[in-house]
Amino acid sequence: MKLAREFFYDEVRDGFYIPGIIKRLWGAELTVLLEVDRICKKYDIPYYTVGGALLGALRDGHFIPWDDDIDIMMLREDYERFNQVAKEELPQGMSVHSLESDKNRCEFITVIVKTGVGFHSGLLREYYDFPYPVQVDLFVLDELAKNPEDESYRQAVLKMFAGLLGGIDKKDKQSLFQKELAQVEELLHIKLNREEDLKGQIYQFIDKIFREFNGKGGERLACIPWYTFQQAFSYPKQAFEKAKQLSFCNMYIPAPEDYDSVLRAEYGDYHRRVKAGGAHNYPCFRRFDTLLRSFAKDRWMPEYSFSEEDLQRPEIQNFRDLAMLTVEAFYSAQTELMDAIENREFPRCLSKLATMQEEAITFGNAIEQKKGEGTKSVSLIEEYCEALFELYQSISEQGGRADFSKVPALEVKALKKEMKNILTCLENLRAGVQKDFKKQVVFLPHSEKHFASLRPLVDALLEEEEVECKIIPIPYYDKCGDGRLKEIHYEGEDFPKGYEIVDYNCYDFSIELPDCIVINSPYDEFNPVWTVDSAFYSREMKKYTKKLIYIPWFVTDEIDPKNEEDGKAFTNMEYYVTVPGLFHSDFTIVQSEGMKKAYLAKIEEFAGKDVAKKMEKKIAGAGSCLLGDKEGQGIKEVVKEFKNFL
């Protein structure tokens, strides 16, 4: 089975953010399932996909976005045959863990598991670069009793054993436990070996009770541990008489032919899409983080660690800033010159005019070097210099006077008139510099697909005369499970026609120092599946601009951190909120005020209240371009918020 590389990228489906590492988990689980499928076909052993995988296959042929496991079921007699052959048939590194294979096992669920942890290159390749253990859960179906009274008695016995399990580890109540154990032994005519592991023995006895009515039961089946201990459901026998093949992630999986009865038993109205509430043990692999870090040592950093330095930024002045400051300095010099003329300090005037002309020539040369010959502002500087020279000549004519205080008022008035001409030249120069040096906004999308989240904003800015937009698609890499880079991808040629695309190799950020850089990949090196080129990490980009803005490439359903049903969605926010780009950016625009609150809740959970308070000023819940013209959350609001910050 081959899964396309696009399968593994982060995506939002059904309003739910699916991080790439979950996609790799899915790929690894499918690898395990394929081995189960191969063995079952070889030995003609029926099995059935159930639960979330079955729902996903029926809905759109993929995993449910918020699912992180694969569940299968077998009838008891088929399960026993599978257990007999699986040990020899499974490839190296994969095994079955069951009550049958381990007498001390304290789990009713059988798992087919890839146990390897770490970064062995062969193992990573085989399991789609997923470095954690991975398993497929196998549930066994047993018959319920034909007589309801017999089933009630079995349930009572099972619950007695459950009570024993609940007390076995309570050291302060061992005498009570031993008394209850003796009563159960007497009632059921059994004897447990006090010299061996009691818990494992109890699990073995319970497993025998699960099988009690097989071959003589009624018309319903159940996974007895669920049925007894979780008050779960049962199924009609006829639902599992045959299997139906369903398409699922480039393979076919067997489902109960009467899957409708099975799913209705499990979910009720299974056509209604409900996000499984609560994070609980989601995602399932996180419990192995400590183990994986022990294998990784210093070679792998899966999680970003916040530092207060990430909120700091260098002071940036680009050529446009310096040009406008220079023009303003010319205005200040103009004021000083007027003051000198008013006071008839003509030697001072001549000295000031000479300095002003030298500064103007230097400024003109700098503009010409930056923008080339023929720039409008250079010609305006020439006009300004000519006006300065004319005033210089007029004042020089007063040079023969012994007493400048006796210069006639009319002549001073004439000099002031020439000063107005210089002021007009300055006003023209200011306008010319603003036109020649527009505010430069650079967009750094890596994906043509994700450009949709920026495109309406780009279109709006292209209509602004005082703003210059540059679209610079940047390269990105796929990553191995151990963090090493794989293939490089560049999608600049795939962007919509009609936009001027700038080659990232031809743009020097250290020289251009754009007024604003817009990113929509916030992960830097902390996305385990892919990364933009490190030269474009957020910590690098903020060195070259006064304003770094992050605009997410996606929208999700609204997330309420206090709502149990949003538990998994809130958990997954760590994959796109607790990442460097959000903290390095000067401003972030998210899809709503409600999501801004969710972002801040995740930040507080990650870095504390003080950091969340600081970040509150750096996040705006204005909306998203992906929401189109949605009132209060669409393109218009994003453009307005962006312009206000710019």
Secondary structure, DSSP 8 states (H G I E B T S, - for coil): ----GGGGS-EEETTEEE-HHHHHHHHHHHHHHHHHHHHHHHTT---EEEHHHHHHHHHTSS--TT----EEEEEHHHHHHHHHHHHHHS-TTEEEE-TTT-TT---SSEEEEE---S--HHHHHHTTT--S-EEEEEEEEEE--SSHHHHHHHHHHHHHHHHHHHHTT-GGGHHHHHHHHHHHHHHHT----TTS-HHHHHHHHHHHHHTTTTTT--SEEE-HHHHHHS----EEGGGGSSEEEEEETTEEEEEETTHHHHHHHHHSSTTS-------TT-SGGGGGHHHHHHHHTTS---S----GGGG-------HHHHHHHHHHHHHHHHHHHHHHHHTT-HHHHHHHHHHHHHHHHHHHHHHHHHH-TT-HHHHHHHHHHHHHHHHHHHHHTTTT-S-GGGS-HHHHHHHHHHHHHHHHHHHHHHHHHHHHS-EEEEEE-S-TGGGGGTHHHHHHHHT-TTEEEEE----EEEE-TTS-EEEEE--GGGS-TTS-B--GGG--HHHH--SEEEES---GGG-SSEEE-GGG-HHHHTTS-SEEEE--S-------TT-GGGHHHHHHGGGTTSSHHHHH-SEEE-S-HHHHHHHHHHHHHHH-HHHHHHHHTTEE----GGGTT-TTTSHHHHHHHHHHH-
